[in-house]
C-alpha cells in the first residue's frame, strides 16, 4: 500500500484530499494541530489514516512526525507529499503590522520548506529506501500569478510558492522526484468564510477602510460561489497518480473570466480592479 503525507488535513482541501486518496487505496498521514482533530479524523477515516500532530512552522515537531512516518514505511519510499496547510492575511500593506506579514510568510512559505526538508528524503532522495520515487504537490492559488489589492501578504506567499516549486522541481530531477503546482481559485473552505471574522476595525480611520469593506464582502461571495474542495482533491490526486502530470494545474469556477483577465494589459486590469473596490484617486 502506497502512502501519502498531507499537511492541513483537518478541513477543506486537505480533508477532501485525504478522503479521496483513502478511497483509492492509499494510506494517508495527515497533519493536524490539535488532538481533538486527530481523534475526529481517525474516527472518520479509519485504520488507513494516521494523524500527525504538528504545526508546519514547528521544525522539531515536523521532524518527529517524519521519523514516525519513516518507521511506518518500513524501508519503503513515500508516494507523495501534499503541502496544503496555509492561512490568509489581509490588510493594506502600508499599514499592516509587520508581525502579521511575517506570520503569513512563516506559515505559507517557511512551513512548506520545513515540511519538504523533513519528508523529502522519504520520497526517494535517501538511497537506502526501496520503491518508486514520490512526488510533491504544492497547493498554490490563482493569487500565485495575479495580485489582488489588500491581500498582499497572501499574494506574496503564493508567488513565493510558485517560484520555490519551479526551482525545487529542477533540483529534485537529480533523484527522480517531481514537484507539481495545483493552483485553485475560490474554494468553499474555511479560509474564505473566515474573511467575515477578520477584525478590520483597526483600519477605521484608514483611507483604505471602504475598500477593505468591499473586498471582504467580495471574498465572502467568492467563497460561497467557489468550487467544492472535492474538485481540488481530484486534481491533486491526478497530479500524484498520472503517468505524465502537468507541472502546474489551475482550476477555477470561471476559467474563461480568468483567461480574459490574464490577457488584459496590466494597466487596464489595474483600473478595473481599482474602480470596483474604490481605489481610484480622487479627481
Protein Blocks (a to p, Z undefined) as FASTA:
>chain_A
ZZdddehklgmjllmmmmmmmmnopacddddfbfklmmmmmmmnommbccddddfklmkl
mmmmmmmmmmmnnopacfbdcdfbccddeddfklgcfklmmmmmmmmmmmmmmmmmmmmm
mnomamkbgcddddddddddfklmbccehilmmmmmmmmmmmmmmmmmmmmmmnopacdd
ddddddddfklmmmmmpccklmmmpcklmmmmmmmmmmmmmmmmmccfklmmmmmmmmmm
ombdcfbdcddfblmlmmmmmmpcfklmmmmmmmmnopaccZZ
